[in-house]
Amino acid sequence: MLYTLRPISDRTPFTGKHVWSDFDSTWSATQQLLARELRAINAKNVVLEVDFRERDLRLDGQLRADARCQSPAVRLAFDRSWMLLTFTIGVLFLAAAATFLGFVSSNAKTFTVLFLTFWYVAVNDKGASPAFDFAGFNGSATPVVTGVYALLAMALIGAAQMTHVMRVGRS
């Protein structure tokens, strides 16, 4: 995993007393874990800011062996090109499904049972099938899958509205 390592650029949010964590890990183990997590979410343009002095940075961009952190402050920034859109559409899909199933069944349990079943399948799929990655959690959702969930959400919202209008018209 390629990333840019640099000293923290803006220290204003890190004022006050610093409390060191009981968590203990080597720098190389932390790098390996970070690389694995960033690969899992397909992060791009990763910038890791750690509270060290500029002189603790080697010419190749990595920390010197004798580098010491000044505080426990760390800032991580990265790009996920369309993850926010995928997540938003996933939330819209869930809200539309809940609304539609609530109108149709007049019972919240219908949505709860169907959602938990769908969630169980999606989580255990672990990204193997992009069709189950409705909110981009596994990073395997394609633009086509995201578009299908957007269309399903709009269809469910329309069906919920029609169901509501029909019920109000009967009353």
VMD Tcl script that draws the C-alpha trace (Angstrom):
set ca {
  {0.00 0.00 0.00}
  {1.49 3.28 -1.06}
  {0.81 6.25 1.16}
  {2.33 9.59 1.98}
  {3.68 9.98 5.49}
  {4.16 13.45 6.91}
  {4.12 15.39 10.17}
  {0.75 16.69 11.33}
  {0.06 19.89 9.41}
  {-2.37 21.61 11.76}
  {-1.99 21.09 15.50}
  {-4.92 23.28 16.62}
  {-7.36 20.38 17.19}
  {-4.78 18.64 19.39}
  {-4.58 21.13 22.24}
  {-4.90 20.07 25.84}
  {-3.58 17.11 27.80}
  {-2.62 14.07 25.77}
  {-3.40 10.62 27.12}
  {-1.33 7.74 25.79}
  {-3.21 4.56 24.96}
  {-2.56 1.20 26.63}
  {-2.52 -0.24 23.09}
  {0.99 -1.32 22.15}
  {2.11 -2.21 18.65}
  {5.22 -1.97 16.55}
  {5.35 0.48 13.65}
  {5.70 -2.35 11.11}
  {2.71 -4.25 12.54}
  {0.64 -1.06 12.47}
  {1.66 -0.42 8.86}
  {0.64 -3.94 7.84}
  {-2.75 -3.63 9.53}
  {-3.33 -0.19 8.04}
  {-2.39 -1.44 4.56}
  {-4.81 -4.36 4.86}
  {-7.69 -2.14 5.96}
  {-7.01 0.46 3.25}
  {-6.87 -2.27 0.59}
  {-10.20 -3.64 1.83}
  {-11.92 -0.33 1.17}
  {-9.98 0.47 -2.03}
  {-8.58 3.71 -0.59}
  {-6.65 5.98 -2.93}
  {-4.37 8.99 -2.31}
  {-3.70 7.97 1.30}
  {-2.02 10.55 3.53}
  {-0.97 9.55 7.06}
  {-0.05 12.40 9.38}
  {1.72 11.46 12.62}
  {2.91 13.83 15.33}
  {6.67 13.62 14.73}
  {9.35 16.14 13.80}
  {10.17 16.82 10.17}
  {13.75 15.63 10.73}
  {12.43 12.17 11.71}
  {11.45 11.57 8.08}
  {13.92 9.73 5.84}
  {14.56 10.67 2.20}
  {12.45 7.71 1.03}
  {9.44 9.11 2.93}
  {9.43 6.62 5.83}
  {10.18 7.25 9.50}
  {13.71 6.95 10.87}
  {14.34 4.07 13.26}
  {14.89 6.45 16.17}
  {11.79 8.60 15.51}
  {9.64 9.42 18.52}
  {6.07 10.66 18.43}
  {5.47 13.92 20.25}
  {1.88 12.96 21.10}
  {-0.62 10.19 20.26}
  {-2.17 12.38 17.54}
  {-2.66 10.73 14.13}
  {-4.65 11.93 11.12}
  {-5.56 9.70 8.18}
  {-7.03 10.99 4.93}
  {-7.90 9.11 1.75}
  {-10.20 9.18 -1.28}
  {-13.01 6.82 -2.07}
  {-14.32 8.06 -5.38}
  {-17.94 6.96 -5.25}
  {-18.32 5.27 -1.87}
  {-20.41 8.13 -0.46}
  {-22.85 7.87 -3.36}
  {-23.09 4.08 -2.93}
  {-23.66 4.44 0.81}
  {-26.31 7.15 0.32}
  {-28.18 5.03 -2.21}
  {-27.97 2.03 0.16}
  {-29.51 4.08 2.98}
  {-32.20 5.37 0.60}
  {-32.95 1.79 -0.48}
  {-33.34 0.67 3.14}
  {-35.57 3.63 4.00}
  {-37.71 3.02 0.92}
  {-38.00 -0.69 1.70}
  {-38.96 0.06 5.31}
  {-41.57 2.60 4.22}
  {-43.09 0.35 1.57}
  {-43.20 -2.74 3.78}
  {-44.63 -0.67 6.63}
  {-47.48 0.58 4.44}
  {-48.16 -2.84 2.92}
  {-48.03 -4.92 6.10}
  {-48.87 -2.27 8.74}
  {-46.25 -4.00 10.85}
  {-42.61 -3.07 11.50}
  {-41.66 -6.70 12.00}
  {-41.96 -7.43 8.28}
  {-39.13 -5.06 7.41}
  {-37.07 -6.15 10.42}
  {-37.22 -9.85 9.50}
  {-36.54 -9.28 5.80}
  {-33.75 -6.77 6.45}
  {-31.99 -8.96 9.01}
  {-32.16 -11.92 6.61}
  {-30.78 -9.79 3.78}
  {-28.11 -8.31 6.07}
  {-27.06 -11.82 7.21}
  {-26.61 -12.94 3.60}
  {-24.79 -9.72 2.63}
  {-22.37 -9.87 5.57}
  {-21.57 -13.56 5.11}
  {-21.05 -13.04 1.38}
  {-17.96 -10.94 2.29}
  {-18.01 -9.08 -1.01}
  {-17.90 -12.19 -3.21}
  {-21.09 -11.11 -4.98}
  {-21.35 -7.40 -5.80}
  {-25.15 -7.73 -5.95}
  {-25.34 -8.03 -2.15}
  {-23.13 -4.98 -1.51}
  {-26.09 -2.58 -1.37}
  {-24.31 0.19 0.58}
  {-20.71 -0.35 -0.51}
  {-19.57 -1.84 2.80}
  {-17.47 -4.54 1.14}
  {-16.16 -2.31 -1.63}
  {-17.35 -4.73 -4.29}
  {-20.43 -2.83 -5.50}
  {-20.17 -1.85 -9.14}
  {-21.82 1.24 -10.67}
  {-24.43 -1.08 -12.23}
  {-25.30 -2.60 -8.84}
  {-25.52 0.87 -7.28}
  {-27.79 1.98 -10.14}
  {-30.06 -1.04 -9.67}
  {-30.42 -0.27 -5.94}
  {-31.22 3.36 -6.82}
  {-33.93 2.19 -9.24}
  {-35.30 -0.24 -6.65}
  {-35.39 2.54 -4.07}
  {-37.34 4.81 -6.44}
  {-39.75 1.97 -7.30}
  {-40.32 1.21 -3.61}
  {-40.92 4.89 -2.82}
  {-43.42 5.10 -5.71}
  {-45.16 1.90 -4.61}
  {-45.34 3.16 -1.01}
  {-46.85 6.44 -2.21}
  {-49.43 4.61 -4.34}
  {-50.33 2.33 -1.43}
  {-50.74 5.34 0.84}
  {-52.92 7.22 -1.68}
  {-55.12 4.15 -2.18}
  {-55.60 3.74 1.58}
  {-56.39 7.41 2.10}
  {-58.85 7.28 -0.82}
  {-60.73 4.39 0.82}
  {-61.09 6.21 4.13}
}
mol new
graphics top color blue
foreach p $ca { graphics top sphere $p radius 0.5 }
foreach p [lrange $ca 0 end-1] q [lrange $ca 1 end] { graphics top cylinder $p $q radius 0.2 }
display resetview
